């Protein structure tokens, strides 16, 4: 691909990198493209290593050397877009996950049989959209649950205990075999690290790593979204993802999720909800016990998740 094609492929590279944060990424390209491609991609930490291969212009010796290199690296996944010919995937059938565009109406292509995660092309589809569908081909195969552990703004008095969120993530991973994805802004960075430690690195921590549009797309592809009373809960509502919302001082009757597929976890205490309008802020902020949130157990949230998933 050329420089323009590469730039239109960057959102796809970013998506794969965020989804597989511990993976090494290699880019195969023409020798004469290497200098400028390295300059562009290395500054964004998008590619770890580069492999030079001149495709159909390569000699027999160069092709043999290329196939050996691919096999010796023992890659877990290959990603091939519609601009790349069959030479890119010579020798790749032993790679477990082989993602790529296939022949579609008006788009004859070679090497379809080598791909086990095929992606069709649509007529008049933008190149960026065509490329990002390569990521969806693999991410849609994952049973994923999103989780916002913080809240936006200075309203941390609405947050359920981060240690309970960590315990909940472990239960979801062990009992349901799901991928738990942490989302949120920079305020939740330290909390995200805590949950990573609690789960021994089994969660996918994307806190402060995605734009709001990227976040919405990730939530849209989640089976379920678990959240405090905060903004991403409404992003989930907007994209149609079922929500399990944990409510304490705020009034779920006024700001809670409204979908028939949603579940609200709250305690009916004599003092709650105590935050009904902005004039209640000082009173809520001074509350030391916050029993309305502290009394919600991990098992209660798990029960809410189970009841919701059993309905879908």
Secondary structure, DSSP 4 states (H G I P E B T S, - for coil): --HHHHHHHHHHHHHHHHHTTT---EEEE-GGGHHHHHHHHHTTT--SEEEE--GGGS-HHHHHHHHHHHHHHT-SEEEE-TTS-GGGGTT-TTSSEEEEE--BTTB--S-GGG-SEEE---TT--HHHHHHHHHHHHHTTS-EEEEE-S-STT-GGGPPPHHHHHHHHHHHHHHH-PEEEEE--GGGHHHHHHHHHHTTT-SEE-TTSS-HHHHHHHHHT-SEEEEESSHHHHHHHHHT--EEEE-SSB-HHHHS---TT-EEE----TT---BSSGGGHHHHHH-SS-HHHHT--HHHHHHHHHHHHTT-
